[in-house]
Amino acid sequence: YMVMPVMTKLYKVTGNEEYLNKLDEYLSYADSIMYDEEAGLYYRDAKYVYPEHKSENEKKDFWARGDGWVFAGFAKVLQDLPEDAENRKKYEERFKTMAKALAEAQQDEGYWTRSMLDPEHAPGPETSGTSFFTYGFLWGVNNGILDKEKYLPTIKKSWHYLTETALHE
């Protein structure tokens, strides 16, 4: 899933639709291994798939930074993908599904923990994931894909964390 934005950039530069075909092929393969339909999130890699891997509290273990790469990656893909692209709606729906799951996993203080569905497994803020998510939510709202009223509270909390807690002189 980390190659997603590269494929749409290459398509944009060359006009070669094979890049969009490969994007879908690669993403479909990653989905078959690492996407959890029930949670609406991605596992870090094939070694972290539940139930073979569990958090300390026997829960599914979703890595904030990894899901951040995916969520921000979808924003970058949608930014460059033509409106009439064959798989655009599918990618928009996945982006929306992730947004819902991520908003539910956000901590009251505005950040996400390393193991997003088991905050006790790795307590405390995971700033890189929080930054990726904030970018994705802002991009989605600013481009009319995510509902502003629904996600503005999530954005405000994460922005407050990033600007008031995560930053130090």
MIFINU-874024 format. One record per residue (C-alpha): residue number from 1; x, y, z. Coordinates in steps of 0.05 Angstrom, whole numbers, padded with zeros to 5 digits, always signed. Each point is the difference from the previous one (the first is absolute). Example, Ala and Ser with C-alpha at 12.3 -4.5 7.8 and 13.67 -1.06 7.14 Angstrom:
<atoms>
[atom 1,[+00246,-00090,+00156]]
[atom 2,[+00027,+00069,-00013]]
</atoms>
This chain:
<atoms>
[atom 1,[+00000,+00000,+00000]]
[atom 2,[+00060,+00047,+00006]]
[atom 3,[+00008,+00003,-00076]]
[atom 4,[-00071,+00026,-00011]]
[atom 5,[+00016,+00075,-00010]]
[atom 6,[+00059,-00016,-00044]]
[atom 7,[-00045,-00037,-00049]]
[atom 8,[-00048,+00058,-00007]]
[atom 9,[+00057,+00050,-00007]]
[atom 10,[+00030,-00043,-00056]]
[atom 11,[-00067,-00004,-00034]]
[atom 12,[-00008,+00076,+00006]]
[atom 13,[+00068,+00012,-00031]]
[atom 14,[-00004,-00053,-00056]]
[atom 15,[-00074,-00010,-00013]]
[atom 16,[+00014,-00075,-00001]]
[atom 17,[-00060,-00036,+00031]]
[atom 18,[+00042,-00061,+00015]]
[atom 19,[+00022,+00038,+00063]]
[atom 20,[-00072,+00003,+00023]]
[atom 21,[-00009,-00074,-00016]]
[atom 22,[+00062,-00018,+00040]]
[atom 23,[-00024,+00045,+00057]]
[atom 24,[-00064,-00041,+00005]]
[atom 25,[+00038,-00066,-00007]]
[atom 26,[+00049,+00018,+00055]]
[atom 27,[-00053,+00028,+00046]]
[atom 28,[-00044,-00060,-00010]]
[atom 29,[+00058,-00045,+00019]]
[atom 30,[+00016,+00041,+00062]]
[atom 31,[-00074,-00001,+00018]]
[atom 32,[-00002,-00076,-00005]]
[atom 33,[+00055,-00005,+00052]]
[atom 34,[-00006,+00060,+00046]]
[atom 35,[-00069,+00032,-00003]]
[atom 36,[-00049,-00018,+00055]]
[atom 37,[-00071,+00012,-00026]]
[atom 38,[-00030,-00003,+00070]]
[atom 39,[+00046,+00054,+00028]]
[atom 40,[+00006,+00040,-00064]]
[atom 41,[+00075,+00005,+00012]]
[atom 42,[+00066,-00031,-00025]]
[atom 43,[+00048,-00044,+00038]]
[atom 44,[+00072,+00022,+00002]]
[atom 45,[+00022,-00058,-00043]]
[atom 46,[-00016,-00074,-00011]]
[atom 47,[+00032,-00019,+00067]]
[atom 48,[-00050,+00043,+00039]]
[atom 49,[-00065,-00030,-00026]]
[atom 50,[-00049,-00022,+00054]]
[atom 51,[-00008,-00052,+00029]]
[atom 52,[+00072,-00023,-00012]]
[atom 53,[+00023,+00066,+00030]]
[atom 54,[-00037,+00033,+00058]]
[atom 55,[+00013,+00060,+00044]]
[atom 56,[+00018,-00012,+00073]]
[atom 57,[-00074,+00001,+00016]]
[atom 58,[-00018,-00051,-00055]]
[atom 59,[-00027,+00053,-00047]]
[atom 60,[+00013,+00016,-00073]]
[atom 61,[+00064,+00042,-00005]]
[atom 62,[-00003,+00056,-00051]]
[atom 63,[+00062,+00044,-00004]]
[atom 64,[-00016,+00075,-00003]]
[atom 65,[+00059,+00017,-00045]]
[atom 66,[-00016,-00055,-00050]]
[atom 67,[-00073,+00019,-00005]]
[atom 68,[+00023,+00072,-00005]]
[atom 69,[+00040,-00017,-00062]]
[atom 70,[-00062,-00033,-00030]]
[atom 71,[-00048,+00056,+00019]]
[atom 72,[+00046,+00056,-00025]]
[atom 73,[+00015,-00044,-00060]]
[atom 74,[-00073,-00003,-00019]]
[atom 75,[-00005,+00076,+00006]]
[atom 76,[+00060,+00007,-00048]]
[atom 77,[-00029,-00052,-00048]]
[atom 78,[-00068,+00034,-00001]]
[atom 79,[+00033,+00067,-00011]]
[atom 80,[+00032,-00025,-00065]]
[atom 81,[-00051,-00051,-00024]]
[atom 82,[-00046,+00023,-00055]]
[atom 83,[-00073,+00009,+00021]]
[atom 84,[-00021,-00052,-00051]]
[atom 85,[+00053,-00052,+00018]]
[atom 86,[-00027,-00071,+00004]]
[atom 87,[+00017,-00011,+00073]]
[atom 88,[-00009,+00070,+00028]]
[atom 89,[-00065,-00016,+00036]]
[atom 90,[+00031,-00062,+00032]]
[atom 91,[+00059,+00041,+00026]]
[atom 92,[-00046,+00055,+00025]]
[atom 93,[-00042,-00051,+00038]]
[atom 94,[+00062,-00031,+00031]]
[atom 95,[+00024,+00069,+00021]]
[atom 96,[-00067,+00014,+00032]]
[atom 97,[-00001,-00067,+00035]]
[atom 98,[+00069,+00013,+00028]]
[atom 99,[-00020,+00070,+00022]]
[atom 100,[-00058,-00028,+00041]]
[atom 101,[+00044,-00053,+00033]]
[atom 102,[+00056,+00050,+00014]]
[atom 103,[-00047,+00052,+00030]]
[atom 104,[-00027,-00054,+00047]]
[atom 105,[+00071,-00020,+00021]]
[atom 106,[+00024,+00071,+00016]]
[atom 107,[+00017,+00012,+00073]]
[atom 108,[-00035,+00056,+00038]]
[atom 109,[+00065,+00040,+00001]]
[atom 110,[+00000,+00002,-00076]]
[atom 111,[+00054,-00051,-00017]]
[atom 112,[-00001,-00073,-00020]]
[atom 113,[+00040,-00053,+00037]]
[atom 114,[+00049,-00046,-00035]]
[atom 115,[-00049,-00059,+00006]]
[atom 116,[-00063,+00038,-00018]]
[atom 117,[-00052,-00050,+00025]]
[atom 118,[+00038,-00018,+00063]]
[atom 119,[+00027,+00065,+00030]]
[atom 120,[+00025,-00038,+00062]]
[atom 121,[+00045,-00044,-00044]]
[atom 122,[+00044,+00060,-00017]]
[atom 123,[-00027,+00060,+00038]]
[atom 124,[+00015,+00072,-00017]]
[atom 125,[+00000,+00040,-00064]]
[atom 126,[+00025,-00023,-00067]]
[atom 127,[+00013,+00067,-00033]]
[atom 128,[+00018,-00023,-00070]]
[atom 129,[-00065,-00038,-00007]]
[atom 130,[-00038,+00059,+00029]]
[atom 131,[+00033,+00046,-00052]]
[atom 132,[-00018,-00046,-00058]]
[atom 133,[-00072,-00006,+00025]]
[atom 134,[-00007,+00075,+00009]]
[atom 135,[+00025,+00011,-00071]]
[atom 136,[-00048,-00051,-00028]]
[atom 137,[-00060,+00027,+00038]]
[atom 138,[+00016,+00071,-00020]]
[atom 139,[+00010,-00020,-00073]]
[atom 140,[-00064,-00040,-00001]]
[atom 141,[-00042,+00057,+00030]]
[atom 142,[+00033,+00053,-00044]]
[atom 143,[-00015,-00041,-00062]]
[atom 144,[-00072,-00018,+00016]]
[atom 145,[+00011,-00074,+00011]]
[atom 146,[-00007,+00000,+00076]]
[atom 147,[-00057,+00035,+00035]]
[atom 148,[+00024,+00063,+00034]]
[atom 149,[-00050,-00001,+00058]]
[atom 150,[+00015,-00072,+00016]]
[atom 151,[+00076,+00005,-00002]]
[atom 152,[+00015,+00071,+00023]]
[atom 153,[+00002,-00021,+00074]]
[atom 154,[+00050,-00055,-00017]]
[atom 155,[+00043,+00050,-00039]]
[atom 156,[-00003,+00053,+00055]]
[atom 157,[+00021,-00050,+00054]]
[atom 158,[+00058,-00027,-00041]]
[atom 159,[+00023,+00069,-00021]]
[atom 160,[-00002,+00024,+00072]]
[atom 161,[+00043,-00060,+00021]]
[atom 162,[+00049,+00011,-00057]]
[atom 163,[+00008,+00075,+00012]]
[atom 164,[-00006,+00004,+00075]]
[atom 165,[+00030,-00065,+00026]]
[atom 166,[+00043,-00032,-00053]]
[atom 167,[+00038,+00063,-00017]]
[atom 168,[+00053,+00025,+00048]]
[atom 169,[+00045,+00060,-00003]]
</atoms>
